Amino acid sequence: MDRPVTDAWIGESLLYVLRERLGLAGAKDGCSQGECGACSVQVDGRLVASCLVPAATTAGSEVRTVEGLAAEGTPSDVQRALVANGAVQCGFCVPGLAMTVHDLLEGNHAPSELETRQALCGNLCRCSGYRGVLNAVREVVTSRAESADAAAQSAADAEAAAADAEARAAGGTAPEQAAGGYPQDAYPGPSYEAQPHAGQPYDEQAHGPGGHGNGHGDYGNGTGHVPAQASHDGPRIPHQPGPPG
């Protein structure tokens, strides 16, 4: 929101205006030299030491302080993690730490511990020893990754359900048919077994165990020819080879 400032001296720092003119006391004045990080805020998305920034240079800019991290009065996940992991002790440096961690995670969604330490090197803390802050960053990264995975899975399930409903509405077809048909083995065709000719008993010795001869040729007669048959009801007529060509 716009917070107009009147009667400000042109040489006042952004930190002074935030605390004394606007009543936003989250940022702390720890050194007035930009060394401790307790006064860290974001100006147009960039992390700065507000004690070194002339307030006049931020006219028309978006300034985000630790008070702006909470959404409708609910602390952010970073703020909650800092509390849960014991990073808050005297509390003087915590607003700057919270701003720094937020700034880090906005540009790097999964920082390593070394990258986190490098980001925090401008924030001095004489109480916690930083271990709680490092654990808080790891907790936030894990929680956000799990939330992102859950959201992606939910979106995929919703898309699949919508496709299923659309396929059924299109023609009453099942999703498998709409996707390209049933598998080939879903409805196997009829199976057949070799049967003897009608009217004749099946002679395994004559036809062989496979139904096609006695093993002496392609079809059991030694010539490689198929025996001719007059009909299903009449006698078998052997094939007579013709004169040699």
Residue, then its C-alpha position, 0 to 999 in steps of 0.5 A: m500500500d502507499r504510505p505517504v511521508t511528509d515533513a521528511w528531511i532530504g538526508e534521512s535514511l530509509l531506516y529512519v523514515l520506516r521507523e520514525r515516520l511510518g512506525l514500522a519498527g521491524a527493521k532494527d538499527g544495529c550499527s548504522q554502517g550496513e554491517c550487521g544486517a538487522c535493518s535489511v529490507q527489499v527495495d524493488g525486490r532487491l535486498v538492501a541495508s536500509c540504514l545506508v539508503p537515503a529515503a529520497t532515492t526510494a520515492g516511487s519504489e516498492v519497499r518491503t519490510v519484515e511486516g510485509l512478510a505475513a499474509e493477513g496477519t499469518p506469519s510466513d513459512v520462513q518466520r514460522a520455521l525460524v521460531a520452530n527451529g530455535a533461531v529466535q533468541c534475543g530477537f534483535c537480528v531476526p527481522g533482518l535474518a527473515m528478510t535475507v532468507h526470503d530474498l535467498l529463497e526467491g532466487n534459489h528454491a533449493p540452496s545448499e548449506l554453503e549457499t545459505r551460509q554465504a547469503l547470511c554472511g551479512n547478518l550478525c547474530r550473537c545468540s543462536g550461532y546460525r544453526g537454527v537458521l540453517n535448519a529453518v531454511r532446510e525445513v522451508v525448502t523441504s516443505r515447499a518441494e512437498s507442496a509443489d509435488a502434491a499440487a502437481q499430482s492433484a493437477a494431473d489427477a484432475e486432468a485425467a478425470a476431465a479427460d475421462a469424463e470428456a471421453r465418456a460424454a463424446g460417445g459413451t466409450a470407455p477411457e481405454q477405447a478413447a485412448g486407442g483401443y483395448p489391448q490385443d489380448a483383452y478379447p482373444g479369438p476362438s481357438y481351434e483343434a484338429q479334428p478327424h474328417a466326418g464319417q471316418p475314424y481318426d487313425e493315429q497310426a496312419h496320421g501320426p501323433g500330429g495328425h499329418g502322417n506317420g513320420h515318413g514324409d511330409y504327409g506320411n506317404g513318402t512322396g511329399h504329396v497330400p493324399a487326395q480325398a474324394s469326399h468326406d464320406g467316401p474312401r481315400i484315393p491315393h494320389q498317382p504320380g504322373p509320368p516323369g517329365 
